[in-house]
Amino acid sequence: MKWNKAVSMLCAAAMTLSMLTGCGAGGGNDEPAEAAGADEEVSAEAKAPADIYDHEAIENAGDITLTMMVSGTAYENDFETEQLPNLVKEKWPNVTLEVTKLPDDNYYTSLKTKLASGECPDIILTQPMYAGQNSCYSMAEAGYLTPLNDLDAVEGRQDLSSVTYKGDIVTLTNSISILGCYYNKDLFAQAGITAEPQSWDEFLEDCKKLQDAGIQPIVMGDKDQYVLQFGLYQLAANEIYSKNPDYDTQLRTGDTSFTDEGTWDTVLEMYKTLYDNNYIDASQSLGYGASQAITDFIDGKAAMTFDGSFNATALTAEGAAGAFERGYFPIPGKEGVYTATCLGAGYSIYSGSDYVDECKELLDYWMDGKSDVWKAYLSTGRTIATYGEGADSTPNYDLFKPFIDLLNEGKGFYWCNQAWPAGTETEMEALFSEMVGGQGTTVEDITQGMQDKFEDLLDD
Amino acid sequence: MAKTSKKGVKNYTSPVFTRRMYYFLIPALAFFLIFWIYPVLQLFYYSVTDFNGINYDFDFVGMKNYARVLSNGTLTNSMKNTLIYAVMTVCISNIIGLAVAMILNTKIKMKGLFRTCAYFPALFSAIVVGFIWSYVYMPGAGMIANLITMVGGDGAAFNPLGNYKTALFAIAMVEIWKGFGTTMIIYLAGLQTVDESLLEAASIDGCTQWQQIKWVKLPLISSTITINVILSVISGLKAFDYSFIMTNGGPGKSTKTLMFQVYETAFTDQKMGRASAFSVLAFAFIILITVLMLLYMNKKEVEL
């Protein structure tokens, strides 16, 4: 009996302790800094730096170890885990850079755990705006990121608004990611198409020509529902952001809504046309994964596929159809051609780091556009840089050039989900799949569903 | 051995199991409290907050998360999908498992090899099985589609994962394929405890094979049936792997199970507080179903 009592008391004590510890987790947020007022503008022009960091911090630091954590899969002679630490050691023998590279899901879990315990690495990988679980806005709001306004590498750059939180640049990124339409030039020629389409009507005509020639116009792997974003965001750039670049900001203030006429209803209707006419075969695409769609494209079973610059290597590989010539164009809109081209993930410095200035010096060296680290970084072929030496030697640069030109002309817009609370796009994808899968869902249901989800996610 | 003291209190000690032996419970108890009880209590705690998984400066929101989960339709949809999935996997894997166990409990040649083959799929991880079956189910070029084409059918039209009506059944079949070997092994162990003399007596009394199964074998392995059914129910109600790997909850929301919805709410929507509330409700639901099943099955055992 005594033992039973003792065990019961132990359990009760543990439960009480756990409750108290849990309560403490909420209240004890003394590190890092408190979030700024919620009514301030989230994204704004970068503030001028109040102080300039110590540009010789590393030289004066003695032997130090900097830590860095990124997501991805480490390859042989991997840039982040092998080349970068070696190049840093060459430049500064007193610095040891320890890099951890984890698969995406592990990275997110590990990052959250380390942030919660105050043991976060000095440099971490973050995404622009609200994209992903490592979005720079969410992390900056929680006070985890150091402002980078005083870096030399950001001086004069006007393209960093999607990594600028309340006037502070919080992520250093120099790469862009593009969404576009890869196409098989041989199959286009076979169907009598001689030029890339410049309007939505021309695009539909080309699809019809391909279909009439017995060629499947477009293949998509809609079983991985995220691929729906590849087409929809391009159309949104054409039909929504080109007319109202502040559309998403206004969504948050309630001045616009997903249900507004001439916005998402138009985009969804346009994309649905491709399924209605069987230019994308929903009966097949809903059972196809993204990689299976890529395989079909390189095997010459379809003339086009919507995909990103991040999959260029796979989409330009030789398949069963041999080494046919490939092109890449932005899906045109009804009144012009715009592009869904956004800043890629970049590097942030943890605000609780003991080596903030050292990390800034390292990042400045890395991103200076000419250093050995920069050259090694570009030579991976996974980065489409917008400046610096060797930017034009990026693999597949010819494919990306038209998009970069559009971006430089001010005709490039970020990917929609970067500005939405995470989860809005999954609702859009699920409802769109239901519509093309014949479940009776309408365009109005989708826009209403997106609006409801958006409001629901912002509600807390 | 439990002795009763003068005050009527049972004393759970003996010369072999002395009081000192209870100290050995402490490490296990500590692990249990730290790694199970504590996280579960944390789950309850987070379920009444607006924690997003990143920002620890969160607030209490009372029962709002519960109200939202119950009102926004995600619980209903995922519960419906989970129940269909669980019923399918429980029924089919137990029927197949029992049938195969009975066959492999007879005196046939190479039964060791057959037993190994039947158990083989259980050795693979869910990730591997999910990827393999994605290609088996692939429309047009998948294994089944090719077989259909070879026999003159329309292989291109075979698209079980892309069809709203079949996607849930398709992933449940994969779970059954992988899991029936484990079920079979447990049934096999149960069948081997059936006394041969009882079967012999039944045979002498003129029982047919079916009557022997119905009136002798099944009643004698009723506790094995209970174990298998309960384990399958728990596994079915916790379904996550194949929805995640093979369909990612799609097409649409047709394969979103309870656990998938918890995952999506926590890691896609970044609503850790709401996901915790969802988990608490799912936990209660699974406990309720399991307890009811257990009571029913135990009652049946006694009747048999």
Chai-1 contact restraints between the chains, C-beta under 6 A:
chainA,res_idxA,chainB,res_idxB,connection_type,confidence,min_distance_angstrom,max_distance_angstrom,comment,restraint_id
A,M1,B,V9,contact,1.0,0.0,6.0,A-B,restraint_1
A,W3,B,Y22,contact,1.0,0.0,6.0,A-B,restraint_2
A,A14,B,L33,contact,1.0,0.0,6.0,A-B,restraint_3
A,M15,B,L41,contact,1.0,0.0,6.0,A-B,restraint_4
A,S18,B,Y38,contact,1.0,0.0,6.0,A-B,restraint_5
A,S18,B,L41,contact,1.0,0.0,6.0,A-B,restraint_6
A,G22,B,Q42,contact,1.0,0.0,6.0,A-B,restraint_7
A,G22,B,Y45,contact,1.0,0.0,6.0,A-B,restraint_8
A,A25,B,Y56,contact,1.0,0.0,6.0,A-B,restraint_9
A,G26,B,F58,contact,1.0,0.0,6.0,A-B,restraint_10
A,N29,B,Y56,contact,1.0,0.0,6.0,A-B,restraint_11
A,N29,B,D57,contact,1.0,0.0,6.0,A-B,restraint_12
A,K112,B,G53,contact,1.0,0.0,6.0,A-B,restraint_13
A,S138,B,I54,contact,1.0,0.0,6.0,A-B,restraint_14
A,A142,B,I54,contact,1.0,0.0,6.0,A-B,restraint_15
A,A142,B,N55,contact,1.0,0.0,6.0,A-B,restraint_16
A,Q225,B,G250,contact,1.0,0.0,6.0,A-B,restraint_17
A,Q284,B,P139,contact,1.0,0.0,6.0,A-B,restraint_18
A,L286,B,G162,contact,1.0,0.0,6.0,A-B,restraint_19
A,L286,B,P251,contact,1.0,0.0,6.0,A-B,restraint_20
A,G287,B,P139,contact,1.0,0.0,6.0,A-B,restraint_21
A,G287,B,N159,contact,1.0,0.0,6.0,A-B,restraint_22
A,G287,B,L161,contact,1.0,0.0,6.0,A-B,restraint_23
A,G287,B,G162,contact,1.0,0.0,6.0,A-B,restraint_24
A,A422,B,T268,contact,1.0,0.0,6.0,A-B,restraint_25
A,A422,B,Q270,contact,1.0,0.0,6.0,A-B,restraint_26
A,G423,B,T268,contact,1.0,0.0,6.0,A-B,restraint_27
A,G423,B,D269,contact,1.0,0.0,6.0,A-B,restraint_28
A,T426,B,T268,contact,1.0,0.0,6.0,A-B,restraint_29
A,A430,B,G252,contact,1.0,0.0,6.0,A-B,restraint_30
A,A430,B,K253,contact,1.0,0.0,6.0,A-B,restraint_31
A,S433,B,G250,contact,1.0,0.0,6.0,A-B,restraint_32
A,S433,B,P251,contact,1.0,0.0,6.0,A-B,restraint_33
A,S433,B,G252,contact,1.0,0.0,6.0,A-B,restraint_34
A,E434,B,G252,contact,1.0,0.0,6.0,A-B,restraint_35
A,G437,B,Y164,contact,1.0,0.0,6.0,A-B,restraint_36
A,G437,B,P251,contact,1.0,0.0,6.0,A-B,restraint_37
A,D460,B,D50,contact,1.0,0.0,6.0,A-B,restraint_38
